[in-house]
Amino acid sequence: MISLSSSVRTLVKVETYKVVPPNRGAMRTREGPTVNLNELIESGHFPKKYDPSRRIPNDVVDKLLKFIYSIPTSVNAQSTHYLVASTPESRSRIADHMGEGFDFNVPKVRDASHIIVLATRETLSNEYLDELHAKEVADGKFPTEALADQWQATVRMWIDLHRYDVKDLQHWMEKQTYLALGMSLMAAEELGINASPLEGFNSRILDAELGLRQKGFTATVLLVLGYRDEADFYARTPKSRLPMDRHFTFLK
Ligand SMILES: Cc1cc2nc3c(=O)[nH]c(=O)nc-3n(C[C@H](O)[C@H](O)[C@H](O)COP(=O)(O)O)c2cc1C
């Protein structure tokens, strides 16, 4: 669950800064994609019905969560929190609090193996930004102190632009959450798991059940994970899209 106690927000002073050689990891290579893009293009529907008898193995879930933990956010704001429901009880807490008019989504939540609630911060305090910066410094993200200071100023400028000028800070953070959603959907595909995004729920009701607003968060979207049920007729229907020229313009 979310831990936001102020004791966690230990501010590391700039004096504790130490230089760490950049780029310690080896270059990434890969043999080739395992996601079958042709399949996704032609018949890649999000499941509408999940097999209640199938559970995702723990090591696969762990891999997905590690990937999700690594997902980037603009200025490294890390403004999304993930609540993972893997037991019938925890899935029921979500299923029972989807709100009126969203009954069509309840069986997906009950039958799938795991549900991840993607929750977004309601705001970003300067205290939180200081905590983020201190962690980046402690992790050796900056080769020089001058770069660390420059980055801190850039982040503050960018956040203040959204906070005070454009006044869309929460909306901007939710865009980061949607980027995480998209990347998680593809990662699930790569791991051989079926996944669906669900926007169809009442965030006021779900937030209350999960105690999100007291912690400064609100539920943005759900990620349903599991295995498609054979009876999902939707899997056998064709894709429907407006013609390509309604989607793409090739500039001259
Ligand atoms: C952000 C997002 C939220 C969605 N929320 C729901 C939902 O709450 N319930 C549902 O059944 N489908 C949901 N969908 C599925 C869409 O309705 C589906 O992607 C769309 O109909 C196109 O389907 P297709 O790619 O299978 O042709 C959602 C899709 C996205 C991208």
The ligand as an ORCA input file, in Angstrom:
! r2SCAN-3c Opt
* xyz 0 1
  C      -7.895      3.737    -22.066
  C      -8.877      2.663    -22.412
  C      -9.919      2.389    -21.537
  C     -10.845      1.386    -21.834
  N     -11.830      1.085    -20.928
  C     -12.643      0.039    -21.168
  C     -13.634     -0.363    -20.227
  O     -13.797      0.241    -19.165
  N     -14.376     -1.455    -20.504
  C     -14.242     -2.168    -21.674
  O     -14.940     -3.161    -21.864
  N     -13.343     -1.796    -22.601
  C     -12.536     -0.725    -22.377
  N     -11.605     -0.360    -23.317
  C     -11.533     -1.119    -24.590
  C     -11.969     -0.283    -25.772
  O     -13.337     -0.097    -25.743
  C     -11.464     -0.983    -27.026
  O     -10.078     -0.816    -27.032
  C     -12.021     -0.405    -28.291
  O     -13.369     -0.746    -28.369
  C     -11.310     -0.928    -29.517
  O     -11.272     -2.306    -29.456
  P     -10.398     -3.246    -30.431
  O      -8.978     -2.758    -30.412
  O     -10.537     -4.590    -29.849
  O     -10.999     -3.138    -31.794
  C     -10.708      0.653    -23.050
  C      -9.655      0.943    -23.922
  C      -8.756      1.929    -23.609
  C      -7.619      2.192    -24.571
*
